[in-house]
Amino acid sequence: MSSGSHETAIDEIVARCNGDIRGALKALLLVNEQLETELAQLHAAVAHGGSTGPKRSVLH
């Protein structure tokens, strides 16, 4: 992702939060927590040689 697209993404996130920077940061932190949880689950599944569940794709 280029610097310009980062700026655009930031502008879009802030706009979705009605200009509330704190709200945008909170939303990003929540999304990051969810992604970290999913990553940990994938690591655990790979470490144990198992799948991620019935017919669930590893990549969304």
N, CA and C of each residue as an Amber inpcrd file, in Angstrom:
protein
   180
   0.8590000  -1.1750000   0.0000000   0.0000000   0.0000000   0.0000000
   0.9000000   1.2310000   0.0000000   0.6160000   2.1380000  -0.9060000
   1.4410000   3.3350000  -1.0210000   1.0350000   4.3800000   0.0140000
   1.8780000   5.3690000   0.1800000   1.6140000   6.4410000   1.1340000
   0.3050000   7.1560000   0.8190000   0.0530000   7.4000000  -0.4730000
  -1.1790000   8.0600000  -0.8740000  -2.4030000   7.2380000  -0.5390000
  -2.3140000   5.9120000  -0.7400000  -3.4580000   5.0660000  -0.4260000
  -3.6440000   4.9390000   1.0860000  -2.5370000   5.0610000   1.8420000
  -2.6660000   5.0860000   3.3070000  -3.4630000   6.3060000   3.7350000
  -3.1130000   7.4410000   3.1410000  -3.8200000   8.6880000   3.4740000
  -5.3040000   8.5710000   3.1440000  -5.5970000   7.9930000   1.9950000
  -6.9920000   7.8210000   1.5760000  -7.7270000   6.8980000   2.5480000
  -7.0780000   5.8030000   2.9310000  -7.6990000   4.8640000   3.8640000
  -7.9680000   5.5320000   5.2110000  -7.0130000   6.3230000   5.6750000
  -7.1920000   7.0330000   6.9480000  -8.3560000   8.0030000   6.8530000
  -8.4040000   8.7570000   5.7560000  -9.5070000   9.7080000   5.5590000
 -10.8590000   9.0000000   5.5520000 -10.9300000   7.8360000   4.9000000
 -12.1840000   7.0810000   4.8380000 -12.6000000   6.5680000   6.2120000
 -11.6430000   6.0800000   6.9820000 -11.9530000   5.5620000   8.3180000
 -12.4620000   6.6760000   9.2170000 -11.7890000   7.8180000   9.1870000
 -12.2160000   8.9560000  10.0030000 -13.5990000   9.4310000   9.5630000
 -13.8290000   9.4600000   8.2550000 -15.1400000   9.8860000   7.7410000
 -16.2400000   8.9440000   8.2100000 -15.9620000   7.6480000   8.2260000
 -16.9570000   6.6700000   8.6900000 -17.2700000   6.8490000  10.1700000
 -16.3580000   7.4700000  10.8820000 -16.5690000   7.7420000  12.3120000
 -17.0020000   9.1910000  12.5260000 -17.5800000   9.7840000  11.4870000
 -18.0920000  11.1640000  11.5580000 -17.0400000  12.1680000  12.0210000
 -15.8000000  11.9660000  11.5980000 -14.7250000  12.8950000  11.9240000
 -14.1330000  12.7110000  13.3090000 -14.5990000  11.7270000  14.0370000
 -14.1180000  11.4770000  15.4040000 -12.8380000  10.6460000  15.3580000
 -11.7100000  11.3020000  15.5880000 -10.4110000  10.6260000  15.5360000
 -10.3220000   9.5240000  16.5890000 -10.7800000   9.8150000  17.7960000
 -10.7430000   8.7900000  18.8580000 -11.6090000   7.5950000  18.4870000
 -12.7590000   7.8630000  17.8920000 -13.6330000   6.7770000  17.4470000
 -12.9740000   5.9430000  16.3670000 -12.2770000   6.6160000  15.4500000
 -11.5750000   5.9110000  14.3780000 -10.4620000   5.0380000  14.9500000
  -9.7250000   5.5710000  15.9110000  -8.6590000   4.7760000  16.5430000
  -9.2330000   3.5800000  17.2840000 -10.3350000   3.7960000  17.9890000
 -10.9820000   2.6920000  18.7100000 -11.4240000   1.6070000  17.7300000
 -12.0280000   2.0190000  16.6110000 -12.4640000   1.0570000  15.6040000
 -11.2760000   0.2700000  15.0560000 -10.1790000   0.9520000  14.7750000
  -8.9910000   0.2730000  14.2620000  -8.3960000  -0.6950000  15.2810000
  -8.3990000  -0.2900000  16.5490000  -7.8930000  -1.1900000  17.5900000
  -8.7550000  -2.4450000  17.7020000 -10.0660000  -2.2890000  17.5990000
 -10.9630000  -3.4460000  17.6690000 -10.7430000  -4.3810000  16.4850000
 -10.5850000  -3.8120000  15.2990000 -10.3170000  -4.6330000  14.1160000
  -8.9780000  -5.3450000  14.2760000  -7.9820000  -4.6510000  14.7800000
  -6.6660000  -5.2500000  14.9860000  -6.7380000  -6.4060000  15.9820000
  -7.4870000  -6.2390000  17.0620000  -7.6470000  -7.3210000  18.0450000
  -8.2690000  -8.5490000  17.3940000  -9.2930000  -8.3340000  16.5670000
  -9.9470000  -9.4450000  15.8850000  -8.9700000 -10.1550000  14.9530000
  -8.1860000  -9.3910000  14.2070000  -7.2120000  -9.9880000  13.2970000
  -6.1370000 -10.7620000  14.0630000  -5.7050000 -10.2250000  15.2020000
  -4.7160000 -10.9340000  16.0260000  -5.2820000 -12.2430000  16.5490000
  -6.5540000 -12.2440000  16.9420000  -7.2050000 -13.4650000  17.4120000
  -7.2750000 -14.4990000  16.2970000  -7.6800000 -14.0670000  15.1090000
  -7.7520000 -14.9890000  13.9730000  -6.3800000 -15.5390000  13.6290000
  -5.3650000 -14.6950000  13.6660000  -4.0090000 -15.1400000  13.3680000
  -3.5350000 -16.1640000  14.3850000  -3.8120000 -15.9250000  15.6470000
  -3.4290000 -16.8830000  16.6950000  -4.1280000 -18.2220000  16.4810000
  -5.4080000 -18.1760000  16.0810000  -6.1490000 -19.4140000  15.8160000
  -5.5480000 -20.1670000  14.6310000  -5.1620000 -19.4490000  13.5990000
  -4.5380000 -20.0820000  12.4440000  -3.1950000 -20.6970000  12.8030000
  -2.4170000 -19.9780000  13.5950000  -1.1180000 -20.5180000  14.0320000
  -1.3230000 -21.7900000  14.8370000  -2.3010000 -21.7870000  15.7290000
  -2.5790000 -22.9720000  16.5500000  -3.0180000 -24.1350000  15.6770000
  -3.8620000 -23.8740000  14.6960000  -4.3380000 -24.9370000  13.8100000
  -3.1860000 -25.5360000  13.0110000  -2.3100000 -24.6900000  12.5110000
  -1.1660000 -25.1750000  11.7430000  -0.2080000 -25.9500000  12.6430000
   0.0120000 -25.4560000  13.8510000   0.9310000 -26.1140000  14.7870000
   0.4430000 -27.5040000  15.1630000  -0.8770000 -27.6740000  15.1880000
  -1.4500000 -28.9720000  15.5710000  -1.8430000 -29.8070000  14.3610000
  -1.5270000 -29.3220000  13.1700000  -1.8040000 -30.0600000  11.9570000
  -3.2880000 -30.1960000  11.6540000  -4.1070000 -29.3780000  12.2960000
  -5.5510000 -29.4680000  12.0930000  -6.0490000 -28.4420000  11.1140000
  -7.3500000 -28.4600000  10.9420000  -7.9700000 -27.4780000  10.0580000
  -8.5470000 -26.3570000  10.9110000  -9.0700000 -25.3520000  10.2420000
  -9.6550000 -24.2250000  10.9560000 -11.1480000 -24.4130000  11.1700000
 -11.6600000 -25.5770000  10.8460000 -13.0810000 -25.8450000  11.0320000
 -13.6860000 -26.3950000   9.7610000 -14.9300000 -26.8040000   9.8420000
 -15.5680000 -27.3950000   8.6710000 -15.7970000 -26.3710000   7.5650000
 -15.2190000 -26.6660000   6.4070000 -15.3920000 -25.8620000   5.1930000
 -15.1240000 -24.3790000   5.3920000 -14.2540000 -24.0530000   6.3200000
 -13.8920000 -22.6580000   6.5320000 -12.5610000 -22.4070000   5.8500000
 -12.5380000 -21.4350000   5.0040000 -11.3260000 -21.0990000   4.2770000
 -10.3440000 -20.3880000   5.2040000  -9.0720000 -20.7220000   5.0790000
  -8.0500000 -20.0520000   5.8800000  -7.9450000 -18.5930000   5.4740000
  -8.0890000 -18.3500000   4.1760000  -8.0490000 -16.9750000   3.6900000
  -9.4710000 -16.5230000   3.4140000  -9.8230000 -15.3400000   3.8600000
 -11.1800000 -14.8520000   3.6610000 -11.2840000 -14.2460000   2.2870000
